[in-house]
Amino acid sequence: MPSKFNSEFNYRYQVMGNTPWAKIKILRGFLEGRERAVGLEEVAHLTHNALLAELAYLKTTGAPEHEQMRLQAKILESESNMMIVDEAYELNRKEIDILNKLLAECYVIAEPTRIEGYSDEEMFEANEANEFTVRTLREMQSEIISQGRPTPSTILHAMDNPVTLTASIQAGLLPIEAIPLLTSNPPLFAVEEMAALNTLREEKLMLVDTEEQTIVDAPEEEEVVEEEAEEADDDGDGEDDE
């Protein structure tokens, strides 16, 4: 028997899906289930009407009384459920309206990111790394807020995917100095990507060294400028005395 399974709030904020395409996939799954339930409404009414027709047939053919009574009991049981069933199907239709509205909102956000020529299913697959990354980063953020650091299991999730690991480092959730440890035993299908992360680390460290050198050298340049300014002032004073 169908019923209103979720509220709009739950579909909007509690149902899985951190990225638009992942949310679309989850909501479409709920919508398909709700739409299949609509077809069962007619089945329920046909089943009840079949019981009534069978009872009428038994009465016209003079069937034994116990058979008629047994069928009457089934009809009474069916009728007691019909009011609840009708209400449940009405709630189901309202839930379908909610799902269609939320899906329309999601498509407005997702369509600009669709890869040309890709179907929804292909976009779901192309988006999986992004969905995994967003979910993992949110877990790390919540763990840092609650206990000061991400848990080992969440860090391991990040290490399983070069996209997620790169995003974790760029977001400052993992230190760039830890890249050798994070990439020393790469997953089977990410050996080259993990090696590229080491290259990224070396480039960033070189950039940091260059910035530090610039900061150290900067005061000397300022001193030279100040000395030149003082000499210019002295020259000016000398001319005034003449």
C-alpha positions as CSV (number, residue, x, y, z in Angstrom):
1,M,0.0,0.0,0.0
2,P,1.5,3.4,-1.0
3,S,2.0,6.3,1.4
4,K,3.8,9.6,1.6
5,F,7.3,8.4,2.2
6,N,9.2,11.6,2.7
7,S,8.5,15.3,3.2
8,E,9.8,18.0,0.9
9,F,12.3,19.0,3.6
10,N,13.8,15.5,3.8
11,Y,14.0,15.3,0.0
12,R,15.7,18.7,-0.2
13,Y,18.1,18.5,2.7
14,Q,18.4,14.9,4.1
15,V,18.3,12.6,1.1
16,M,21.7,11.6,-0.2
17,G,23.3,13.7,-3.0
18,N,25.8,16.5,-2.4
19,T,26.1,17.5,-6.1
20,P,23.3,18.3,-8.5
21,W,23.7,15.2,-10.7
22,A,23.9,12.9,-7.7
23,K,20.8,14.5,-6.2
24,I,19.0,14.1,-9.5
25,K,19.9,10.4,-9.6
26,I,18.6,9.8,-6.1
27,L,15.4,11.8,-6.6
28,R,14.6,10.1,-9.9
29,G,14.9,6.7,-8.1
30,F,12.3,7.9,-5.6
31,L,10.1,9.2,-8.3
32,E,10.1,6.0,-10.3
33,G,9.0,4.1,-7.2
34,R,6.2,6.6,-6.5
35,E,5.0,6.4,-10.1
36,R,4.9,2.6,-10.1
37,A,2.7,2.9,-7.0
38,V,0.2,5.0,-9.0
39,G,-0.5,2.0,-11.2
40,L,-1.4,-0.1,-8.2
41,E,-4.3,2.2,-7.4
42,E,-6.4,0.8,-10.2
43,V,-5.3,-2.7,-9.3
44,A,-6.7,-2.3,-5.8
45,H,-10.1,-1.1,-7.0
46,L,-10.3,-3.8,-9.6
47,T,-9.5,-6.4,-7.0
48,H,-12.3,-5.1,-4.7
49,N,-14.8,-5.0,-7.6
50,A,-13.9,-8.5,-8.6
51,L,-14.9,-9.7,-5.1
52,L,-18.3,-7.9,-5.4
53,A,-18.9,-9.5,-8.8
54,E,-18.0,-12.9,-7.5
55,L,-20.4,-12.6,-4.6
56,A,-23.2,-11.6,-6.9
57,Y,-22.4,-14.6,-9.1
58,L,-22.5,-17.0,-6.0
59,K,-25.9,-15.6,-5.0
60,T,-27.4,-16.0,-8.5
61,T,-26.1,-19.6,-8.9
62,G,-27.3,-20.6,-5.4
63,A,-23.9,-21.4,-4.1
64,P,-23.6,-22.8,-0.6
65,E,-24.1,-20.3,2.2
66,H,-20.7,-20.8,3.8
67,E,-19.0,-19.9,0.5
68,Q,-21.0,-16.7,0.2
69,M,-20.2,-15.8,3.9
70,R,-16.5,-16.4,3.4
71,L,-16.5,-14.1,0.4
72,Q,-18.5,-11.5,2.3
73,A,-15.8,-11.5,5.0
74,K,-13.2,-10.8,2.3
75,I,-15.3,-7.9,0.9
76,L,-15.7,-6.4,4.4
77,E,-11.9,-6.6,4.9
78,S,-11.3,-5.0,1.5
79,E,-13.8,-2.2,2.2
80,S,-12.2,-1.4,5.5
81,N,-8.9,-0.8,3.7
82,M,-10.3,1.1,0.8
83,M,-10.6,4.5,2.6
84,I,-7.0,4.2,3.9
85,V,-5.8,3.1,0.5
86,D,-7.5,6.0,-1.3
87,E,-5.9,8.5,1.2
88,A,-2.5,6.9,0.7
89,Y,-2.7,7.2,-3.1
90,E,-3.6,10.8,-2.7
91,L,-0.5,11.4,-0.6
92,N,1.5,9.5,-3.1
93,R,0.4,11.9,-5.9
94,K,1.3,14.9,-3.7
95,E,4.8,13.4,-3.2
96,I,5.2,13.0,-7.0
97,D,4.4,16.7,-7.4
98,I,7.1,17.5,-4.8
99,L,9.7,15.3,-6.5
100,N,9.0,16.8,-9.9
101,K,9.4,20.3,-8.5
102,L,12.7,19.5,-6.9
103,L,14.0,17.7,-10.0
104,A,13.1,20.8,-12.0
105,E,15.2,22.9,-9.6
106,C,18.1,20.5,-9.8
107,Y,18.1,20.4,-13.6
108,V,18.3,24.3,-13.6
109,I,21.5,24.0,-11.6
110,A,22.9,20.9,-13.3
111,E,22.3,21.6,-17.0
112,P,25.1,24.3,-17.4
113,T,27.6,21.6,-16.4
114,R,26.3,18.9,-18.8
115,I,29.0,17.6,-21.1
116,E,27.9,18.0,-24.7
117,G,26.2,14.9,-26.0
118,Y,26.1,13.2,-22.6
119,S,22.9,11.6,-21.3
120,D,21.8,11.8,-17.7
121,E,23.2,8.3,-17.0
122,E,26.5,9.3,-18.5
123,M,26.6,12.5,-16.4
124,F,25.9,10.4,-13.3
125,E,29.0,8.4,-14.1
126,A,31.1,11.4,-15.0
127,N,30.1,13.1,-11.7
128,E,30.9,10.2,-9.4
129,A,34.4,11.5,-8.5
130,N,33.0,14.9,-7.7
131,E,30.2,13.4,-5.5
132,F,32.7,11.3,-3.6
133,T,35.0,14.2,-3.1
134,V,32.4,16.6,-1.8
135,R,31.0,13.9,0.6
136,T,34.5,13.1,1.9
137,L,35.5,16.7,2.4
138,R,32.3,17.3,4.3
139,E,33.0,14.4,6.5
140,M,36.5,15.7,7.2
141,Q,35.2,19.2,8.0
142,S,32.7,17.8,10.5
143,E,35.4,15.7,12.1
144,I,37.8,18.6,12.4
145,I,35.0,20.7,14.0
146,S,34.0,18.0,16.4
147,Q,37.4,16.5,17.4
148,G,40.1,18.7,15.9
149,R,41.3,16.4,13.2
150,P,39.9,14.0,10.5
151,T,39.7,10.4,11.4
152,P,42.1,7.8,9.9
153,S,39.3,6.2,8.0
154,T,38.2,9.4,6.3
155,I,41.8,10.2,5.3
156,L,42.0,6.8,3.8
157,H,39.0,7.5,1.7
158,A,40.7,10.6,0.4
159,M,43.8,8.6,-0.4
160,D,41.8,6.2,-2.5
161,N,41.0,8.8,-5.1
162,P,43.5,11.3,-6.6
163,V,40.7,13.8,-7.2
164,T,39.6,13.8,-3.6
165,L,43.2,13.8,-2.3
166,T,44.1,16.9,-4.4
167,A,40.9,18.7,-3.3
168,S,41.7,17.9,0.4
169,I,45.2,19.4,0.1
170,Q,44.0,22.4,-1.9
171,A,41.3,23.1,0.7
172,G,44.0,23.0,3.5
173,L,42.4,19.9,5.2
174,L,45.6,17.9,4.7
175,P,49.1,19.5,4.7
176,I,51.1,19.6,1.5
177,E,54.1,18.3,3.4
178,A,52.3,15.0,3.9
179,I,52.0,14.2,0.2
180,P,54.9,11.7,0.2
181,L,53.1,9.7,2.9
182,L,49.7,10.0,1.3
183,T,50.9,8.8,-2.1
184,S,53.6,6.3,-1.2
185,N,51.2,3.3,-1.7
186,P,48.8,4.5,-4.5
187,P,45.6,2.6,-5.4
188,L,45.8,0.4,-8.5
189,F,44.2,2.7,-11.0
190,A,45.8,6.0,-9.7
191,V,49.6,5.4,-9.9
192,E,50.2,8.2,-12.5
193,E,47.9,10.7,-10.8
194,M,49.5,10.1,-7.4
195,A,53.0,10.6,-9.0
196,A,51.7,13.9,-10.4
197,L,50.7,15.0,-6.9
198,N,54.4,14.6,-5.9
199,T,55.4,16.9,-8.7
200,L,52.8,19.4,-7.6
201,R,54.2,19.3,-4.1
202,E,57.7,20.0,-5.4
203,E,56.5,23.0,-7.5
204,K,54.6,24.5,-4.5
205,L,57.6,24.1,-2.2
206,M,59.8,25.8,-4.8
207,L,57.3,28.6,-5.0
208,V,57.3,29.0,-1.2
209,D,61.1,29.1,-1.2
210,T,61.1,31.8,-3.9
211,E,58.5,33.9,-1.9
212,E,60.6,33.6,1.3
213,Q,63.7,34.7,-0.6
214,T,61.8,37.7,-2.0
215,I,60.7,38.7,1.5
216,V,64.3,38.5,2.8
217,D,65.6,40.5,-0.1
218,A,62.9,43.2,0.1
219,P,64.3,45.2,3.1
220,E,67.7,45.6,1.3
221,E,66.0,47.2,-1.7
222,E,64.1,49.5,0.6
223,E,67.4,50.6,2.3
224,V,68.9,51.4,-1.0
225,V,65.9,53.5,-1.9
226,E,66.2,55.3,1.4
227,E,69.9,56.0,1.0
228,E,69.3,57.4,-2.5
229,A,66.6,59.7,-1.0
230,E,68.9,60.9,1.7
231,E,71.7,61.7,-0.8
232,A,69.2,63.6,-2.9
233,D,68.2,65.6,0.2
234,D,71.8,66.4,1.0
235,D,72.5,67.6,-2.5
236,G,69.5,69.8,-2.4
237,D,70.6,71.3,0.9
238,G,74.0,72.0,-0.5
239,E,72.6,73.9,-3.5
240,D,70.5,76.0,-1.1
241,D,73.6,77.0,0.9
242,E,75.4,78.2,-2.3
